[in-house]
Amino acid sequence: MRKILTFLVMVQLFTSCNLDKTPKCGDSDVVNKAIELFNQQIKEKLKNEYVDKNFNEYDAIEYAKNKGWNTTDYLKTEKNRINTEADEYVNNTLKSTVLKSIRSNSINKEIKLCSCSAEVANLNLKNIDVDYTAQQTEDKEKSIFVELTYSVK
């Protein structure tokens, strides 16, 4: 029992010490949050590009007219179908996103903030750089706050 208690105290001390450190650009929590933010930011853009490339409203109306179908109903059905396809495409594309060439641009130990850059590695997304900052929060939870921007080269 005494060994278990000693172990738990040591784990608590170790965890508390780590939480008081400045986050690093390559920390798994920081990288995972940066990827999550990137995916959220680019998701709508990818979906819109997919829909624009794969759906032509004029062609759909003409097709429905030629078949003698109700154009309003057909358009609604086709828009739902293409949006479902677009969601699947985006989800499949983004699930393989990773960051590579992670670099520290600056570290401010006083405010526990690191500024970082990286490249997005994804077979379907080319030439995208991200810049992100990670900072430890000051509340009891001591979580990490990440902000991100991206640019296409």
C-alpha positions in Angstrom: 0.0 0.0 0.0 2.8 2.4 0.9 4.5 1.7 -2.5 1.3 2.4 -4.4 0.8 5.7 -2.5 4.4 6.7 -3.1 4.0 5.9 -6.8 0.8 8.0 -7.1 2.4 11.0 -5.4 5.4 10.7 -7.8 3.0 10.5 -10.8 1.1 13.6 -9.5 4.3 15.5 -9.0 5.6 14.6 -12.4 2.3 15.5 -14.1 2.1 18.8 -12.3 5.7 19.7 -13.3 5.0 18.9 -16.9 1.9 21.0 -16.9 3.9 24.1 -15.8 6.3 23.9 -18.8 6.0 25.8 -22.0 4.4 23.5 -24.7 6.7 22.4 -27.5 5.8 22.6 -31.2 6.2 18.8 -31.7 4.3 17.7 -28.5 1.6 15.2 -29.6 -1.2 17.2 -27.9 -0.1 20.4 -29.7 0.3 18.7 -33.1 -3.1 16.9 -32.7 -4.9 20.1 -31.8 -3.2 21.9 -34.8 -4.3 19.2 -37.2 -7.8 19.3 -35.8 -7.9 23.1 -36.3 -6.5 22.8 -39.8 -9.1 20.2 -40.7 -11.9 22.4 -39.3 -10.7 25.5 -41.2 -10.3 23.8 -44.6 -13.3 21.4 -44.5 -15.8 23.9 -46.0 -13.4 25.0 -48.7 -12.8 21.4 -49.8 -16.5 20.6 -49.8 -17.3 23.7 -51.9 -14.5 22.8 -54.4 -15.9 19.2 -54.7 -19.4 20.4 -55.3 -18.3 23.0 -57.8 -16.3 20.4 -59.7 -19.0 17.7 -59.7 -22.3 19.5 -59.9 -23.7 21.7 -62.6 -27.2 23.0 -61.8 -28.0 23.9 -65.5 -27.0 20.4 -66.6 -29.1 18.8 -63.9 -32.2 20.9 -64.9 -31.8 20.0 -68.5 -31.4 16.3 -67.7 -34.6 16.4 -65.6 -36.5 18.2 -68.3 -35.3 15.7 -71.0 -36.5 12.8 -68.8 -39.8 14.5 -68.1 -39.1 14.7 -64.3 -40.0 17.5 -61.9 -36.9 19.7 -62.0 -37.3 21.0 -58.4 -37.5 17.5 -56.9 -34.6 16.3 -59.1 -32.4 19.3 -58.1 -33.1 18.7 -54.4 -32.3 15.0 -54.7 -29.1 15.7 -56.7 -27.9 18.4 -54.3 -28.4 16.1 -51.4 -26.5 13.3 -53.2 -23.6 15.6 -54.2 -23.4 17.0 -50.7 -23.2 13.5 -49.2 -20.5 12.6 -51.7 -18.6 15.8 -50.8 -18.8 15.1 -47.1 -17.4 11.6 -47.7 -14.6 13.0 -49.9 -13.6 15.6 -47.3 -13.7 13.2 -44.4 -11.6 10.6 -46.3 -9.2 13.3 -47.5 -8.7 14.9 -44.0 -8.3 11.7 -42.0 -4.8 11.2 -43.4 -3.5 14.7 -42.6 -0.3 14.9 -40.7 2.2 17.7 -40.0 5.8 17.4 -41.2 8.9 19.6 -40.9 7.7 21.0 -37.6 9.8 24.0 -36.6 9.9 26.2 -33.6 9.9 29.9 -34.6 10.1 31.3 -31.1 9.5 30.3 -27.4 8.4 32.6 -24.7 8.8 30.8 -21.4 7.4 33.7 -19.4 4.0 33.4 -20.9 4.4 29.7 -21.8 3.9 30.2 -25.5 5.6 28.6 -28.5 5.3 29.8 -32.1 5.6 27.1 -34.8 5.5 26.3 -38.5 5.0 23.1 -40.4 4.0 21.6 -43.7 0.8 19.7 -44.2 1.5 16.2 -45.4 -1.5 14.8 -47.3 -1.6 13.0 -50.6 -4.7 15.1 -51.7 -3.5 18.4 -50.4 -0.4 19.9 -51.8 1.8 22.9 -50.9 0.2 24.0 -47.7 2.1 25.5 -44.8 0.7 26.1 -41.3 1.7 28.5 -38.6 0.5 27.9 -35.1 1.0 29.0 -31.6 0.5 26.9 -28.5 0.1 28.3 -25.0 -0.7 26.8 -21.7 -3.8 28.2 -20.1 -3.7 29.7 -16.6 -6.9 28.0 -15.3 -6.9 24.9 -13.0 -7.1 22.5 -15.9 -3.7 23.7 -17.4 -4.8 22.8 -20.9 -3.1 23.9 -24.1 -4.6 26.5 -26.3 -3.7 26.4 -30.0 -4.3 28.9 -32.7 -3.6 28.2 -36.4 -3.5 29.8 -39.8 -2.6 28.1 -43.1 -1.4 29.3 -46.5 -1.2 27.6 -49.9 2.2 28.0 -51.5 
